[in-house]
Structure formats: structure tokens, C-alpha cells
Amino acid sequence: MNCLNINKWCSALLVVSFFVLNTSCKQNREVSVLEVDEVSSVKIKNEIERVEPMHWWVGFKNTELQLLVKHPNISGATPEISYKGVSIKKVNKADSPNYLFIDLDISKETKAGQFNIVFKFKDGNELTQTYQLKTRETPAEDFVGFDSSDAVYLITPDRFANGDTSNDIDETLNEKTINREDNYARHGGDIKGITQHLDYINDMGFTAIWPCPLLTNDMANSSYHGYAMTDFYQIDPRFGSLDDYRELADKSRARGIKLIMDQVANHCGSEHWWMKDLPFKDWLNYQENFENGGELKTSNHRRTSNQDIYASKIDKEEMTNGWFVSAMPDLNQRNPFMAKYIIQNSIWWVETVGLGGIRQDTYPYPDKAFMSEWAGSIMTEYPNFSIVGEEWSANPLLIGYWQDGANNRDGYDSNLKSPMDFAMQSSIVKALNEEETWDQGLIKMYEGLANDFYYPSPKDLMVFPDNHDMSRIFTQLKGDVANTKMTLSYILTMPRIPQIYYGTEILMNDFDKPGDHGLIRTDFPGGWDGDKVNAFTGTGLSDDEKDMQTFLKTVLNYRKNSKAIHDGKTIHFAPDNNIYVLFRTLGDETITHIMNKNNNTVELDLSKFKEIGLKGKTVKNLISGEQFVWHEGVFTLKDRGSIILTTKL
């Protein structure tokens, strides 16, 4: 049984809203709000089951647009368009008779407006679909991405705050319950919950937010995390609506906070609407196994095969083509229609919401030639934009390979500005957990930063103490508050883009079951009515939790306006006597970061740092507020932990 199209429009306001039911007929799918740019005599019709992208814009550098059209036996129709500036270049039939892929050219002179696409069948029947080209709201150069001046707050939306209890359960979706006692069930957090606490995020000193995926995950269980998407053009109704997402972007922007969208080019969820009728025989990797009920081949996860000059063909194939997990079908980006679909989807979201960046999941898993094309297509349209890609490796060589401008022997250029610095994260944890010896302890951190010579642009790497897929940093550091502070202060003063996971500011942990993903993504206290502890207000927090929150807030808010941290020269000194010192300097601002692992009082000889030029200058302790004049004598360190000194008084 085919789903009906539901149409609503108001000519007085020149606004059209339409909804399309997904192929399972289980839920209404909010497609878009179409704002008519100019009065037209077009008679609006929406007789096609699905057209994606649902609308587009005039004024892109790339004048090509490919429409995915899904409707029973639509391959037997010939589409026609009569609109000045829009022409059909090619009509592509799929292997399934229920798809057409229409290549359009939208000339530079094309005006925004609506037009009808008429699908004519040989028997004389016709179907009509109204399409709209919009005027772009923001000039391309004004889409400014994140950089080393930003600090990113990573949020698991289902676990942050429940701002709208009315959307907790959606009976049209497969997972129909919430249960805050179950770490893998939905808990009710949503977009409005984030929006309502933007002041908290802003006051803490964060300048960007990265929510884990917000698109529909119509999976039977564990749908809360968002990474098994079943519709790439729909906000999950349990998180809210497209309007809610735009409101989050707009209100964030008003506070100077950028919104980063978490996207997935590698895979979808097994309940994705197209899984019941795949367009092409090669739409997925190992599709034949799936369709014939054979063994589902999962990835070998040998990410080094992307760079390994000795890698076997089978290792490369199983890495790229294998499904991430059995519930996440692997998309075949070598299919040109799939490739264009993913690229256009990313651009659609950037333009629709006014994004301040994209975080791309599992970056080394898709076809790497495609990933270069994907990132390059976005950066061509938005030259000041930013993309961060996940390469989970402790090997700087692998991470550096993916950064734009890398001098790769195979000639590969990723067009990716910001890989994630898992190597530095690993080095920091080792440095603080290990006993100090010649080749252990702080030297791991020092040598980790020394690897920056390899990266094309070290300050564009994204570094972090933890994230949604690994144990909380407080857990990794065995519950040591001083070591946690040293980690955070180092990350926030080194030449990087820092990302902090929600709850790190209040020492959230997973001690009860280290590494358990559901526990790592614990509810943020105060995000639900009736919570006895409220971290947004400080009610019920322990002294250590309040102290950590204040510590992080102080450093973040200083960092927000520190040119030395954003763009300054970096000089660090090899660890000595269990102490590691790093300087950031630009103009008359110098930041001194001291990490001290000694439990007893020690003296630091300041004459060692003569080349920095601080002699006779007044410096202030960022945390305590104490000031003193820097002399080339000794500086007494009474407590284990970090000290941040600044010449900005």
C-alpha cells in the first residue's frame, strides 16, 4: 500500500507546508516549509511519494542538481519542466522501477520561485510535483566555521535536557517507550532542552555546540544515540521539528555560538526507508549478501589499510565495504547517485539551518576518493566553513594523512580542515596516569605535541579529553581531580580546537561500568523536572563538582578572548623534575601553563625560561587571581596540578 501525500498551503501567506509519509506508512515525514519568493500562477500539486532534496536554492557555484524521485513505477514516466533557467540535462533510470534520478541545470540567472515537474506516462496519465528554488538567506562567505578560537561543547541530546515532554514518545516509530533507568533506552532529551540552556553553555564559555545526530532513527532499540539514521532529511520527531532545529541555530548564533551538525556518510540504519526498495543493485556494499539472506560482512576496522602501501586487496575491501555493524548498512559511495545524494544532503543542511560546521562520523570508512569529493564540494560552496572528521587512531601519521594540505606520497588530498586528535588524547592520559621516569609520564605529552611538525595545520586539529564513545576523562584518570584539571587546562591552552563533552565540568563518570556507552552518556543532572541535583544552577553538586565547574568556566571564558591561545606562538620545555611548562605568546600577551605532578612542595627555576622574555613583567594566576612580578629566581609550587599565568591583568 502506497503512502498518501499530505499537502497544506496558504496562498495569502505564500507559504506551503507539505508532509510525505515514509514507505512503511508508520509516520508522517515533515519535508519542508516552502517560502514562495515571488508570486506565481503555478498550481501547486504534490502527487509524487518522495522527491529529495525537497527544495533547493539559486546562486550556488555548482549549477547542477540531481533529484531522487521515488514513486511506484515512476521509471515509465518522462519528466518535463517549463521554468526559465531550469533545464533537464538527463533522466536516469534505476534498477528499481520505482525511482528516477533527474539531473537538472540551474543557470546563474535563474530566479527563485516554484515550478511544476510533470511526469508523463505512455498511457497518457500524468503526475505533477511542485518544486521550489529558494533565495539563499546568507551569502556563502558568511558561513564561518569553527577554528582555534572556539571551544566546542559536545552533547548527547537524549541525555542533556528534556525541554518538551510532549514529544517523548511517538507511537508511529518502532521504539515507543522512554525509561531513564535503562542506559540504552530513550530518556526524553530533545532540541528544546538544548535551546533552553544556551545561556548556561554561553556562560560556561563555550562558543560552539556539537549535538550528536538529530535525524530520525526509527530503530527498534538503542535509537537514542542517533547514528543509525533512517531518514537523512528529517529531524527525529522525538527530538523536535525542523523549526526547533532552526530555532536552536538562530538562538545559538545570536549568542555567538556556532552549531555543528553530526553527519554520517558511511552508513544508515537498517530501518531506513529505502531498505525495502533499494534503487540500484550496488546502492549498498555487499548488497547481494543482504538481499539473498547471506552473511552480512562487517568491516575489519583495519583503518591503516587506507594508507598502507603493503595492504592486501581483501583488507582494503573489507575495511571500506564492510558494514560498520550489522544494523548499519554500508553505503556505496562509488555509486555516483549515492555520492551525489550524500553531498547534496550535506549542503542542504548547511543552507537550511545556517550551520557553523560539520562533524563527519567514521571518516576513514567510506570510499576515500569520495570523501575528498564530499569535503571539497562543501568547501567550494562555503570557503570559510569547517569540517571535522573522526579518525580514531593514536598514530599521528594516520591522523595527519586526512588533513587538507598533507604531503601524502600517494597524492591524496582530503580537503578536510580538521581531523580529530585521538593521538594527543591518548598521550595525555598516559602522561598523567604513568609514574615519572625517563620515558614515561609527562614526556608522553611533550613528545605528543612535538609531533606537530608533521601536521599541515596543528591548530586546526580538534583535541578532547573524552567523547561519547569512550570512558569519561575522570574515569580514565582514576578519579584524580588534579589530573583532570591538568588535562583540561592543557587542552584549552595548547594550539588546537578543544572539544569538551557535556558533564565533564561536573566530573561525570562511568566508574560503575567503565566503557559502557549507555553509562558514558548519563543524563545531565537538572535536565529533567524533579531532578534532585541541578548542574545548571549548582543545586546539589558536591564541592569537587562545583570547583571543577568553576575551574573550567574560568579557563574557558579567558580563552574566549585570548589571542595568544587562538593564534600565538607555542614554546614548550622538556619535562624536568615532574614538571612540564608550555608557553603561548602573541604581542604583549603571554600564557604560561605549568603542570606539576609532585605531591610535595617544589621550586621551579624561572631562569630556565629566559628566552620567553617575561623578566620584570607582572603575571596573574588565572584561577586564584594572585599577581607577582616574574624574576629569574624560583617559583614555589605547593600543590600538584596546573597553574595558568597570564600577562593580561
Secondary structure, DSSP 4 states (H G I P E B T S, - for coil): -PPPEEEEEETTTTEEEEEEE-TTSSSEEEEEEEE-SS-------B-SSEEESS-EES--SS-EEEEEEE-TTGGGEEEEE-BTTEEEEEEEE-SSTTEEEEEEEE-TTPPSEEEEEEEEETTS-EEEEEEEEEPPSS-GGG-----TT--EEEE-GGGT--S-GGGS--TTSS-----TTSTTS-----HHHHHTTHHHHHHHT--EEEESP-B----SS-GGG--S-S-TT-B-TTT--HHHHHHHHHHHHHTT-EEEEEE-SSB--TT-GGGGS-SSTTSBTTHHHHHTT-PPPBP---GGGGT-TT--HHHHHHHHHSBSBTTBPBB-TTSHHHHHHHHHHHHHHHHHHT-SEEEESSTTSS-HHHHHHHHHHHHHH-TT--EEE----S-HHHHHHTSTT---TT------SEEB-HHHHHHHHHHHHSPPBTTBTHHHHHHHHHGGGGSS-GGGSEE-S--TTS--HHHHTTT-HHHHHHHHHHHHHSSSEEEEETTGGGT---TTSTT-HHHHTPPPTTSSTT-S-BTTTTBT--HHHHHHHHHHHHHHHHHTT-HHHHH-EEEEEEEETTEEEEEEEETTEEEEEEEE--SS-EEEEGGGGGGG--TT-EEEETTT--EEE--SSEEEE-SSEEEEEES--
